[in-house]
Amino acid sequence: MNVSRRETHDINRFDIVLAILYAVVILVGIFGNAMVIAVVWKTRTMHTATNYLLVNLAASDILVLLWCPHTYNFAIVGSIPEGELGDNLCRFFIGDPVDTLCIGVTLFTLSVLAVERYQALVTPMRTKYTLTKTSVVYAIAITWILSLAISIPDFVLTHVDTSEGRCLSPLSVEANTSKAKYIAVLITFFILLPLLVITFCYCQILRGMFIKKTICAGPANLNSEKKKLATLIIAVTVAFYIVFLPFGIFMLHAAFSRQDPREGRESIGFQIAFKFLTFLIVVNSSLNPILYAFQSENYRKGFKNLFCLRSNSVSPYENNFALGEQGQIPRIHLWRAV
């Protein structure tokens, strides 16, 4: 087995600072997402379709963070073994295929959550399409199967560059026009389509809340809860735009650019942009527990119970605001759901 250290990649301060930031974000993200899973698992009243989707989201985010190679990527470039062993290390650990798979699961889960909330708030009478604790299992399975199917080329094409001892994949900055079509498909299914679904669903919800005022029109004391939900929806949508859309545009530019990919890679600005946008994706996996769970009263109480080692029994007050067994939400308490 030939293992050699190439001298073409130097460790600089930016790489070290970025590695430290990655380490902090990864630790915080794994802890936060694990807390979400623990609260749902220990609290029986939270065993609902929506919370199961949040658990799936948390699980995929944990895998993104665990498999993120960028914490130490600067230190291993040039030291990756060649041959089949190196290729497999790139495919399943050092490279990005596993992250690509899990990010796809995350985005599809966000889409399912948006559709589920749209159905519950905008068209609550159409119970035929309501997710239940049973049917949500199939929805979760579809997110993984579809993501895996789209990610297969990434697993197949990822390999070791024997000249430099680094992992190359369709999402590497060296991506050339032969891989551009796959990148276009990946970005379409993983970014653009979920973006359209999420934007449509949340715009319809906001329209019903503040323009038509047909969603949960009730006592004035519910107005503050409406604002909280609106804030959450806006935060989710903005986070999606900020994190994934710029990365998608950047990758499309790199794939379809006529410039020699290796020349582009050597550009300092190009490298910094690529590393920064990739870092934002990892940050997003750490922020999801805050955007989706930490704003929920039930989750906050669940976290407190875990830390205080108290009984996880739910008081009658909490039961009033918990999701029903079939994922249905009592209308009067809709804005406390999840």
C-alpha positions as YAML, in Angstrom:
chain: A
units: angstrom
residues:
- id: 1
  name: MET
  ca: [0.00, 0.00, 0.00]
- id: 2
  name: ASN
  ca: [1.46, 3.29, -1.06]
- id: 3
  name: VAL
  ca: [0.95, 6.13, 1.38]
- id: 4
  name: SER
  ca: [2.73, 9.37, 0.68]
- id: 5
  name: ARG
  ca: [2.38, 12.94, 1.83]
- id: 6
  name: ARG
  ca: [2.15, 15.43, -1.02]
- id: 7
  name: GLU
  ca: [3.58, 18.84, -0.48]
- id: 8
  name: THR
  ca: [1.06, 20.73, -2.61]
- id: 9
  name: HIS
  ca: [-1.28, 21.57, 0.29]
- id: 10
  name: ASP
  ca: [-0.07, 23.71, 3.18]
- id: 11
  name: ILE
  ca: [-1.89, 24.18, 6.46]
- id: 12
  name: ASN
  ca: [-2.74, 27.84, 6.99]
- id: 13
  name: ARG
  ca: [-4.40, 29.81, 9.78]
- id: 14
  name: PHE
  ca: [-7.71, 29.92, 7.96]
- id: 15
  name: ASP
  ca: [-7.83, 26.11, 7.86]
- id: 16
  name: ILE
  ca: [-7.05, 25.85, 11.56]
- id: 17
  name: VAL
  ca: [-9.67, 28.45, 12.55]
- id: 18
  name: LEU
  ca: [-12.23, 26.77, 10.32]
- id: 19
  name: ALA
  ca: [-11.43, 23.39, 11.85]
- id: 20
  name: ILE
  ca: [-12.02, 24.79, 15.34]
- id: 21
  name: LEU
  ca: [-15.34, 26.31, 14.25]
- id: 22
  name: TYR
  ca: [-16.35, 23.00, 12.69]
- id: 23
  name: ALA
  ca: [-15.54, 21.19, 15.93]
- id: 24
  name: VAL
  ca: [-17.67, 23.59, 18.00]
- id: 25
  name: VAL
  ca: [-20.60, 23.50, 15.58]
- id: 26
  name: ILE
  ca: [-20.48, 19.71, 15.32]
- id: 27
  name: LEU
  ca: [-20.43, 19.18, 19.10]
- id: 28
  name: VAL
  ca: [-23.26, 21.64, 19.68]
- id: 29
  name: GLY
  ca: [-25.29, 20.20, 16.80]
- id: 30
  name: ILE
  ca: [-24.92, 16.59, 17.86]
- id: 31
  name: PHE
  ca: [-25.89, 17.48, 21.42]
- id: 32
  name: GLY
  ca: [-28.92, 19.53, 20.35]
- id: 33
  name: ASN
  ca: [-30.24, 16.97, 17.88]
- id: 34
  name: ALA
  ca: [-29.69, 14.13, 20.37]
- id: 35
  name: MET
  ca: [-31.76, 16.07, 22.91]
- id: 36
  name: VAL
  ca: [-34.61, 16.34, 20.41]
- id: 37
  name: ILE
  ca: [-34.59, 12.56, 19.87]
- id: 38
  name: ALA
  ca: [-34.40, 11.87, 23.61]
- id: 39
  name: VAL
  ca: [-37.34, 14.13, 24.45]
- id: 40
  name: VAL
  ca: [-39.60, 12.54, 21.83]
- id: 41
  name: TRP
  ca: [-38.54, 9.03, 22.85]
- id: 42
  name: LYS
  ca: [-39.18, 9.63, 26.57]
- id: 43
  name: THR
  ca: [-42.42, 11.61, 26.27]
- id: 44
  name: ARG
  ca: [-45.31, 9.42, 25.15]
- id: 45
  name: THR
  ca: [-47.62, 12.32, 24.34]
- id: 46
  name: MET
  ca: [-45.09, 13.47, 21.76]
- id: 47
  name: HIS
  ca: [-45.23, 10.20, 19.82]
- id: 48
  name: THR
  ca: [-46.94, 11.86, 16.86]
- id: 49
  name: ALA
  ca: [-46.38, 12.09, 13.13]
- id: 50
  name: THR
  ca: [-44.94, 15.60, 13.26]
- id: 51
  name: ASN
  ca: [-42.53, 14.78, 16.06]
- id: 52
  name: TYR
  ca: [-41.42, 11.60, 14.26]
- id: 53
  name: LEU
  ca: [-40.53, 13.78, 11.28]
- id: 54
  name: LEU
  ca: [-38.54, 16.03, 13.61]
- id: 55
  name: VAL
  ca: [-36.72, 12.95, 14.91]
- id: 56
  name: ASN
  ca: [-35.91, 11.91, 11.35]
- id: 57
  name: LEU
  ca: [-34.63, 15.42, 10.71]
- id: 58
  name: ALA
  ca: [-32.50, 15.30, 13.86]
- id: 59
  name: ALA
  ca: [-31.11, 11.87, 12.96]
- id: 60
  name: SER
  ca: [-30.08, 12.97, 9.47]
- id: 61
  name: ASP
  ca: [-28.48, 16.11, 10.90]
- id: 62
  name: ILE
  ca: [-26.49, 14.04, 13.40]
- id: 63
  name: LEU
  ca: [-25.18, 11.89, 10.57]
- id: 64
  name: VAL
  ca: [-24.22, 14.99, 8.58]
- id: 65
  name: LEU
  ca: [-22.28, 16.24, 11.57]
- id: 66
  name: LEU
  ca: [-20.66, 12.90, 12.40]
- id: 67
  name: TRP
  ca: [-19.58, 12.27, 8.81]
- id: 68
  name: CYS
  ca: [-18.46, 15.83, 8.17]
- id: 69
  name: PRO
  ca: [-14.84, 15.49, 7.02]
- id: 70
  name: HIS
  ca: [-14.01, 19.18, 7.04]
- id: 71
  name: THR
  ca: [-12.97, 19.36, 10.69]
- id: 72
  name: TYR
  ca: [-9.73, 17.59, 9.84]
- id: 73
  name: ASN
  ca: [-9.70, 17.62, 6.04]
- id: 74
  name: PHE
  ca: [-6.71, 19.99, 5.84]
- id: 75
  name: ALA
  ca: [-4.60, 17.52, 7.87]
- id: 76
  name: ILE
  ca: [-5.34, 14.35, 5.88]
- id: 77
  name: VAL
  ca: [-4.93, 15.67, 2.34]
- id: 78
  name: GLY
  ca: [-1.94, 13.89, 0.85]
- id: 79
  name: SER
  ca: [-2.06, 11.04, 3.38]
- id: 80
  name: ILE
  ca: [-4.97, 9.03, 2.00]
- id: 81
  name: PRO
  ca: [-4.00, 5.50, 0.90]
- id: 82
  name: GLU
  ca: [-4.30, 4.74, -2.79]
- id: 83
  name: GLY
  ca: [-6.26, 1.94, -4.42]
- id: 84
  name: GLU
  ca: [-9.55, 0.37, -3.36]
- id: 85
  name: LEU
  ca: [-8.99, 1.15, 0.32]
- id: 86
  name: GLY
  ca: [-8.55, 4.84, -0.39]
- id: 87
  name: ASP
  ca: [-11.59, 4.90, -2.68]
- id: 88
  name: ASN
  ca: [-13.77, 3.30, -0.01]
- id: 89
  name: LEU
  ca: [-12.48, 5.67, 2.65]
- id: 90
  name: CYS
  ca: [-13.44, 8.57, 0.39]
- id: 91
  name: ARG
  ca: [-16.87, 7.13, -0.36]
- id: 92
  name: PHE
  ca: [-17.92, 6.24, 3.17]
- id: 93
  name: PHE
  ca: [-15.92, 8.44, 5.52]
- id: 94
  name: ILE
  ca: [-13.54, 11.11, 4.24]
- id: 95
  name: GLY
  ca: [-15.50, 12.26, 1.18]
- id: 96
  name: ASP
  ca: [-18.94, 13.81, 0.87]
- id: 97
  name: PRO
  ca: [-21.30, 11.03, -0.40]
- id: 98
  name: VAL
  ca: [-22.71, 10.21, 3.05]
- id: 99
  name: ASP
  ca: [-23.21, 13.91, 3.76]
- id: 100
  name: THR
  ca: [-24.93, 14.27, 0.38]
- id: 101
  name: LEU
  ca: [-27.30, 11.43, 1.27]
- id: 102
  name: CYS
  ca: [-28.12, 12.85, 4.71]
- id: 103
  name: ILE
  ca: [-28.55, 16.42, 3.46]
- id: 104
  name: GLY
  ca: [-31.04, 15.07, 0.92]
- id: 105
  name: VAL
  ca: [-32.94, 13.37, 3.74]
- id: 106
  name: THR
  ca: [-32.93, 16.64, 5.69]
- id: 107
  name: LEU
  ca: [-34.32, 18.66, 2.79]
- id: 108
  name: PHE
  ca: [-36.98, 16.09, 1.90]
- id: 109
  name: THR
  ca: [-38.01, 15.90, 5.56]
- id: 110
  name: LEU
  ca: [-38.33, 19.69, 5.68]
- id: 111
  name: SER
  ca: [-40.55, 19.44, 2.61]
- id: 112
  name: VAL
  ca: [-42.75, 16.78, 4.21]
- id: 113
  name: LEU
  ca: [-43.01, 18.91, 7.35]
- id: 114
  name: ALA
  ca: [-44.05, 21.92, 5.27]
- id: 115
  name: VAL
  ca: [-46.70, 19.88, 3.45]
- id: 116
  name: GLU
  ca: [-47.93, 18.37, 6.73]
- id: 117
  name: ARG
  ca: [-48.29, 21.80, 8.32]
- id: 118
  name: TYR
  ca: [-49.97, 23.14, 5.19]
- id: 119
  name: GLN
  ca: [-52.48, 20.31, 5.32]
- id: 120
  name: ALA
  ca: [-53.11, 20.76, 9.05]
- id: 121
  name: LEU
  ca: [-53.55, 24.55, 8.88]
- id: 122
  name: VAL
  ca: [-54.84, 25.38, 5.40]
- id: 123
  name: THR
  ca: [-56.83, 22.27, 4.48]
- id: 124
  name: PRO
  ca: [-57.60, 20.58, 7.83]
- id: 125
  name: MET
  ca: [-60.77, 18.94, 6.53]
- id: 126
  name: ARG
  ca: [-58.90, 16.73, 4.05]
- id: 127
  name: THR
  ca: [-58.16, 13.99, 6.56]
- id: 128
  name: LYS
  ca: [-57.50, 11.52, 3.74]
- id: 129
  name: TYR
  ca: [-54.00, 12.99, 3.32]
- id: 130
  name: THR
  ca: [-53.23, 13.48, 7.01]
- id: 131
  name: LEU
  ca: [-50.08, 11.76, 8.22]
- id: 132
  name: THR
  ca: [-50.57, 9.38, 11.13]
- id: 133
  name: LYS
  ca: [-48.11, 7.56, 13.37]
- id: 134
  name: THR
  ca: [-48.37, 4.64, 10.97]
- id: 135
  name: SER
  ca: [-48.22, 6.40, 7.61]
- id: 136
  name: VAL
  ca: [-45.40, 8.71, 8.66]
- id: 137
  name: VAL
  ca: [-43.09, 5.68, 8.73]
- id: 138
  name: TYR
  ca: [-43.59, 5.31, 4.98]
- id: 139
  name: ALA
  ca: [-42.94, 9.03, 4.45]
- id: 140
  name: ILE
  ca: [-39.69, 8.78, 6.39]
- id: 141
  name: ALA
  ca: [-38.64, 5.68, 4.45]
- id: 142
  name: ILE
  ca: [-39.31, 7.49, 1.17]
- id: 143
  name: THR
  ca: [-37.04, 10.38, 2.19]
- id: 144
  name: TRP
  ca: [-34.15, 7.94, 2.69]
- id: 145
  name: ILE
  ca: [-34.83, 5.81, -0.39]
- id: 146
  name: LEU
  ca: [-35.19, 8.81, -2.69]
- id: 147
  name: SER
  ca: [-32.09, 10.48, -1.26]
- id: 148
  name: LEU
  ca: [-30.08, 7.28, -1.66]
- id: 149
  name: ALA
  ca: [-31.20, 6.86, -5.26]
- id: 150
  name: ILE
  ca: [-30.13, 10.39, -6.14]
- id: 151
  name: SER
  ca: [-26.83, 10.02, -4.23]
- id: 152
  name: ILE
  ca: [-25.72, 6.76, -5.92]
- id: 153
  name: PRO
  ca: [-23.64, 8.55, -8.62]
- id: 154
  name: ASP
  ca: [-21.84, 10.44, -5.86]
- id: 155
  name: PHE
  ca: [-20.86, 7.15, -4.19]
- id: 156
  name: VAL
  ca: [-19.83, 5.62, -7.52]
- id: 157
  name: LEU
  ca: [-17.79, 8.58, -8.83]
- id: 158
  name: THR
  ca: [-16.00, 9.49, -5.60]
- id: 159
  name: HIS
  ca: [-12.38, 8.29, -5.60]
- id: 160
  name: VAL
  ca: [-8.82, 9.13, -4.57]
- id: 161
  name: ASP
  ca: [-6.83, 11.50, -6.75]
- id: 162
  name: THR
  ca: [-3.55, 9.55, -6.85]
- id: 163
  name: SER
  ca: [-1.56, 12.61, -7.91]
- id: 164
  name: GLU
  ca: [-2.45, 14.63, -4.81]
- id: 165
  name: GLY
  ca: [-3.80, 12.09, -2.33]
- id: 166
  name: ARG
  ca: [-7.19, 13.74, -1.88]
- id: 167
  name: CYS
  ca: [-10.79, 12.71, -2.40]
- id: 168
  name: LEU
  ca: [-12.54, 13.84, -5.57]
- id: 169
  name: SER
  ca: [-16.28, 13.64, -6.16]
- id: 170
  name: PRO
  ca: [-18.88, 15.28, -8.41]
- id: 171
  name: LEU
  ca: [-19.21, 17.99, -5.75]
- id: 172
  name: SER
  ca: [-15.48, 18.74, -5.63]
- id: 173
  name: VAL
  ca: [-14.42, 22.15, -6.88]
- id: 174
  name: GLU
  ca: [-12.65, 20.31, -9.70]
- id: 175
  name: ALA
  ca: [-16.00, 19.15, -11.08]
- id: 176
  name: ASN
  ca: [-15.89, 19.42, -14.86]
- id: 177
  name: THR
  ca: [-18.54, 19.47, -17.53]
- id: 178
  name: SER
  ca: [-18.71, 15.67, -17.60]
- id: 179
  name: LYS
  ca: [-20.21, 15.84, -14.09]
- id: 180
  name: ALA
  ca: [-22.18, 19.04, -14.60]
- id: 181
  name: LYS
  ca: [-25.40, 17.22, -15.52]
- id: 182
  name: TYR
  ca: [-25.34, 15.23, -12.28]
- id: 183
  name: ILE
  ca: [-24.72, 18.39, -10.27]
- id: 184
  name: ALA
  ca: [-27.66, 20.05, -12.01]
- id: 185
  name: VAL
  ca: [-29.91, 17.06, -11.16]
- id: 186
  name: LEU
  ca: [-28.67, 16.99, -7.58]
- id: 187
  name: ILE
  ca: [-29.28, 20.68, -7.02]
- id: 188
  name: THR
  ca: [-32.70, 20.49, -8.69]
- id: 189
  name: PHE
  ca: [-33.96, 17.66, -6.48]
- id: 190
  name: PHE
  ca: [-32.11, 18.55, -3.28]
- id: 191
  name: ILE
  ca: [-32.45, 22.32, -3.31]
- id: 192
  name: LEU
  ca: [-34.78, 23.86, -5.89]
- id: 193
  name: LEU
  ca: [-37.77, 21.51, -5.65]
- id: 194
  name: PRO
  ca: [-37.81, 21.45, -1.82]
- id: 195
  name: LEU
  ca: [-37.41, 25.22, -1.90]
- id: 196
  name: LEU
  ca: [-40.50, 25.60, -4.09]
- id: 197
  name: VAL
  ca: [-42.56, 23.24, -1.92]
- id: 198
  name: ILE
  ca: [-41.55, 24.88, 1.35]
- id: 199
  name: THR
  ca: [-42.07, 28.40, 0.02]
- id: 200
  name: PHE
  ca: [-45.54, 27.60, -1.37]
- id: 201
  name: CYS
  ca: [-46.72, 25.89, 1.82]
- id: 202
  name: TYR
  ca: [-45.49, 28.57, 4.18]
- id: 203
  name: CYS
  ca: [-46.71, 31.43, 1.98]
- id: 204
  name: GLN
  ca: [-50.18, 29.89, 1.99]
- id: 205
  name: ILE
  ca: [-50.06, 29.57, 5.77]
- id: 206
  name: LEU
  ca: [-49.00, 33.20, 6.21]
- id: 207
  name: ARG
  ca: [-51.65, 34.29, 3.71]
- id: 208
  name: GLY
  ca: [-54.34, 32.48, 5.70]
- id: 209
  name: MET
  ca: [-53.08, 33.90, 8.98]
- id: 210
  name: PHE
  ca: [-52.65, 37.57, 8.17]
- id: 211
  name: ILE
  ca: [-54.46, 38.34, 4.90]
- id: 212
  name: LYS
  ca: [-57.52, 36.10, 4.69]
- id: 213
  name: LYS
  ca: [-57.51, 35.48, 8.47]
- id: 214
  name: THR
  ca: [-59.07, 32.07, 8.04]
- id: 215
  name: ILE
  ca: [-56.48, 30.13, 10.02]
- id: 216
  name: CYS
  ca: [-57.18, 29.88, 13.74]
- id: 217
  name: ALA
  ca: [-59.17, 33.04, 13.96]
- id: 218
  name: GLY
  ca: [-60.00, 33.10, 17.63]
- id: 219
  name: PRO
  ca: [-59.49, 34.92, 20.92]
- id: 220
  name: ALA
  ca: [-57.08, 37.84, 21.00]
- id: 221
  name: ASN
  ca: [-54.77, 36.01, 23.40]
- id: 222
  name: LEU
  ca: [-53.79, 33.75, 20.51]
- id: 223
  name: ASN
  ca: [-52.20, 36.62, 18.59]
- id: 224
  name: SER
  ca: [-48.86, 36.22, 20.33]
- id: 225
  name: GLU
  ca: [-48.84, 32.54, 19.41]
- id: 226
  name: LYS
  ca: [-49.54, 33.45, 15.78]
- id: 227
  name: LYS
  ca: [-46.54, 35.76, 15.79]
- id: 228
  name: LYS
  ca: [-44.35, 32.99, 17.21]
- id: 229
  name: LEU
  ca: [-45.41, 30.59, 14.47]
- id: 230
  name: ALA
  ca: [-44.90, 33.28, 11.82]
- id: 231
  name: THR
  ca: [-41.41, 33.91, 13.16]
- id: 232
  name: LEU
  ca: [-40.60, 30.21, 13.04]
- id: 233
  name: ILE
  ca: [-41.88, 29.87, 9.47]
- id: 234
  name: ILE
  ca: [-39.91, 32.89, 8.29]
- id: 235
  name: ALA
  ca: [-36.79, 31.64, 10.05]
- id: 236
  name: VAL
  ca: [-37.07, 28.23, 8.41]
- id: 237
  name: THR
  ca: [-37.55, 29.66, 4.94]
- id: 238
  name: VAL
  ca: [-34.80, 32.26, 5.27]
- id: 239
  name: ALA
  ca: [-32.36, 29.66, 6.63]
- id: 240
  name: PHE
  ca: [-33.13, 27.44, 3.66]
- id: 241
  name: TYR
  ca: [-32.47, 30.28, 1.20]
- id: 242
  name: ILE
  ca: [-29.32, 31.51, 2.91]
- id: 243
  name: VAL
  ca: [-27.66, 28.12, 3.31]
- id: 244
  name: PHE
  ca: [-28.54, 25.99, 0.30]
- id: 245
  name: LEU
  ca: [-29.37, 28.33, -2.56]
- id: 246
  name: PRO
  ca: [-25.96, 30.12, -2.59]
- id: 247
  name: PHE
  ca: [-24.19, 26.75, -2.39]
- id: 248
  name: GLY
  ca: [-26.25, 25.44, -5.30]
- id: 249
  name: ILE
  ca: [-25.51, 28.50, -7.43]
- id: 250
  name: PHE
  ca: [-21.82, 28.24, -6.58]
- id: 251
  name: MET
  ca: [-21.66, 24.55, -7.54]
- id: 252
  name: LEU
  ca: [-23.50, 25.17, -10.80]
- id: 253
  name: HIS
  ca: [-21.06, 27.95, -11.64]
- id: 254
  name: ALA
  ca: [-18.09, 25.70, -10.86]
- id: 255
  name: ALA
  ca: [-19.54, 22.84, -12.91]
- id: 256
  name: PHE
  ca: [-20.42, 24.82, -16.02]
- id: 257
  name: SER
  ca: [-17.53, 27.27, -15.97]
- id: 258
  name: ARG
  ca: [-15.21, 27.01, -18.96]
- id: 259
  name: GLN
  ca: [-12.23, 27.82, -16.78]
- id: 260
  name: ASP
  ca: [-9.79, 24.99, -16.10]
- id: 261
  name: PRO
  ca: [-11.14, 23.49, -12.85]
- id: 262
  name: ARG
  ca: [-7.66, 23.08, -11.37]
- id: 263
  name: GLU
  ca: [-6.88, 26.74, -12.07]
- id: 264
  name: GLY
  ca: [-10.12, 27.71, -10.38]
- id: 265
  name: ARG
  ca: [-9.30, 25.58, -7.38]
- id: 266
  name: GLU
  ca: [-5.99, 27.36, -6.90]
- id: 267
  name: SER
  ca: [-7.77, 30.72, -6.57]
- id: 268
  name: ILE
  ca: [-7.75, 31.81, -2.93]
- id: 269
  name: GLY
  ca: [-11.12, 33.52, -3.25]
- id: 270
  name: PHE
  ca: [-12.62, 30.45, -4.88]
- id: 271
  name: GLN
  ca: [-11.35, 28.22, -2.08]
- id: 272
  name: ILE
  ca: [-12.57, 30.51, 0.67]
- id: 273
  name: ALA
  ca: [-16.04, 30.76, -0.92]
- id: 274
  name: PHE
  ca: [-16.31, 26.99, -1.28]
- id: 275
  name: LYS
  ca: [-15.19, 26.34, 2.31]
- id: 276
  name: PHE
  ca: [-17.48, 29.04, 3.71]
- id: 277
  name: LEU
  ca: [-20.59, 27.81, 1.87]
- id: 278
  name: THR
  ca: [-19.85, 24.23, 2.89]
- id: 279
  name: PHE
  ca: [-19.46, 25.37, 6.49]
- id: 280
  name: LEU
  ca: [-22.88, 27.06, 6.36]
- id: 281
  name: ILE
  ca: [-24.50, 23.73, 5.47]
- id: 282
  name: VAL
  ca: [-22.99, 22.14, 8.57]
- id: 283
  name: VAL
  ca: [-24.11, 25.12, 10.67]
- id: 284
  name: ASN
  ca: [-27.64, 24.60, 9.38]
- id: 285
  name: SER
  ca: [-27.61, 21.02, 10.69]
- id: 286
  name: SER
  ca: [-26.81, 22.46, 14.11]
- id: 287
  name: LEU
  ca: [-29.45, 25.20, 13.92]
- id: 288
  name: ASN
  ca: [-32.38, 22.95, 13.04]
- id: 289
  name: PRO
  ca: [-33.04, 21.95, 16.68]
- id: 290
  name: ILE
  ca: [-33.33, 25.66, 17.51]
- id: 291
  name: LEU
  ca: [-35.52, 26.50, 14.52]
- id: 292
  name: TYR
  ca: [-37.87, 23.53, 14.89]
- id: 293
  name: ALA
  ca: [-37.81, 22.39, 18.48]
- id: 294
  name: PHE
  ca: [-36.37, 24.89, 20.93]
- id: 295
  name: GLN
  ca: [-39.21, 27.33, 20.26]
- id: 296
  name: SER
  ca: [-41.73, 24.72, 21.41]
- id: 297
  name: GLU
  ca: [-42.97, 24.79, 24.99]
- id: 298
  name: ASN
  ca: [-43.27, 21.00, 25.08]
- id: 299
  name: TYR
  ca: [-39.66, 20.54, 23.98]
- id: 300
  name: ARG
  ca: [-38.39, 23.10, 26.46]
- id: 301
  name: LYS
  ca: [-40.16, 21.30, 29.28]
- id: 302
  name: GLY
  ca: [-38.84, 18.00, 27.98]
- id: 303
  name: PHE
  ca: [-35.27, 19.32, 28.01]
- id: 304
  name: LYS
  ca: [-35.76, 20.59, 31.56]
- id: 305
  name: ASN
  ca: [-37.04, 17.20, 32.67]
- id: 306
  name: LEU
  ca: [-34.03, 15.46, 31.13]
- id: 307
  name: PHE
  ca: [-31.55, 17.78, 32.85]
- id: 308
  name: CYS
  ca: [-33.35, 17.75, 36.18]
- id: 309
  name: LEU
  ca: [-33.79, 13.95, 36.10]
- id: 310
  name: ARG
  ca: [-37.46, 14.43, 36.78]
- id: 311
  name: SER
  ca: [-40.29, 12.16, 35.81]
- id: 312
  name: ASN
  ca: [-41.28, 12.52, 32.19]
- id: 313
  name: SER
  ca: [-44.97, 12.38, 32.98]
- id: 314
  name: VAL
  ca: [-46.92, 15.17, 31.30]
- id: 315
  name: SER
  ca: [-49.22, 17.38, 33.28]
- id: 316
  name: PRO
  ca: [-52.82, 18.03, 32.18]
- id: 317
  name: TYR
  ca: [-51.68, 21.49, 31.07]
- id: 318
  name: GLU
  ca: [-49.06, 19.98, 28.79]
- id: 319
  name: ASN
  ca: [-51.53, 17.44, 27.45]
- id: 320
  name: ASN
  ca: [-53.71, 20.30, 26.29]
- id: 321
  name: PHE
  ca: [-50.94, 21.47, 23.99]
- id: 322
  name: ALA
  ca: [-49.57, 18.11, 22.84]
- id: 323
  name: LEU
  ca: [-50.24, 16.77, 19.39]
- id: 324
  name: GLY
  ca: [-52.98, 14.16, 19.23]
- id: 325
  name: GLU
  ca: [-52.28, 10.47, 18.67]
- id: 326
  name: GLN
  ca: [-53.12, 10.82, 14.98]
- id: 327
  name: GLY
  ca: [-51.15, 14.02, 14.51]
- id: 328
  name: GLN
  ca: [-54.31, 16.12, 14.69]
- id: 329
  name: ILE
  ca: [-54.18, 19.42, 16.58]
- id: 330
  name: PRO
  ca: [-57.14, 20.75, 18.58]
- id: 331
  name: ARG
  ca: [-58.04, 24.01, 16.87]
- id: 332
  name: ILE
  ca: [-58.09, 26.13, 20.00]
- id: 333
  name: HIS
  ca: [-54.51, 25.11, 20.85]
- id: 334
  name: LEU
  ca: [-53.08, 24.97, 17.37]
- id: 335
  name: TRP
  ca: [-50.34, 27.51, 17.89]
- id: 336
  name: ARG
  ca: [-48.82, 25.52, 20.76]
- id: 337
  name: ALA
  ca: [-48.43, 22.38, 18.65]
- id: 338
  name: VAL
  ca: [-45.16, 20.46, 18.59]
...
